[in-house]
Amino acid sequence: MPINNAPPETLSVDRLTTPIGTALLVTDERGVLRAFNWTDYEPAMLAWIGRHYPKAKLVEGRAGPPVRGAFHAYFGGDARALENVPWQASGTEFQLKVWNALCAIPPGETLSYAGLARRIDRPSAVRAVGLANGANPVAVVVPCHRVIGTNGSLTGYGGGLPRKRWLLAHEGASFRDRLAA
């Protein structure tokens, strides 16, 4: 749920150990999540932060209890724990529309890119929806991992297909897994 348009002055980077790698939680001075990624993608995330928040001071720091606690609860088994994490993402109007629509996909459910395009009343924009999905800077909270192929198969995920597979299984979602076949 986006908060407001004020650019942050300071961004804190927290590192959180999860069952699928160390996560990077980037929050602003109000405790709002501004970016999420995995340490193996840290250089790309830092470059993204530099482009979108060029005036923000980046510091190491701990995310506040509402954010950090929600991630602990999620990875501890509560698939709905991230639903109320405050987030704000820098993106185009179209991207924000896609990201907000992603938040309407409940844990344990999936949707195809075509289905997501229909949900935002842009049924012919399947490719653009895919690009917006892939540009999501607050992954997991904005659950881009819940988007799969029309045939139910796993498709690309910025954090890698093994993580997508784990996240969907963790949430109890059904999908076709080429590796399990």
Salt bridges, closest charged atoms under 4 A:
ASP14 OD2 - ARG68 NE 2.64
ASP28 OD2 - ARG30 NH2 3.04
ASP28 OD2 - ARG34 NE 3.00
ASP40 OD1 - ARG163 NH2 3.10
GLU42 OE2 - ARG15 NH2 2.78
GLU60 OE2 - ARG15 NH2 3.20
GLU83 OE2 - ARG80 NH2 3.20
GLU171 OE2 - HIS145 NE2 2.89
GLU171 OE1 - ARG146 NE 2.80
ASP177 OD2 - ARG165 NE 2.64
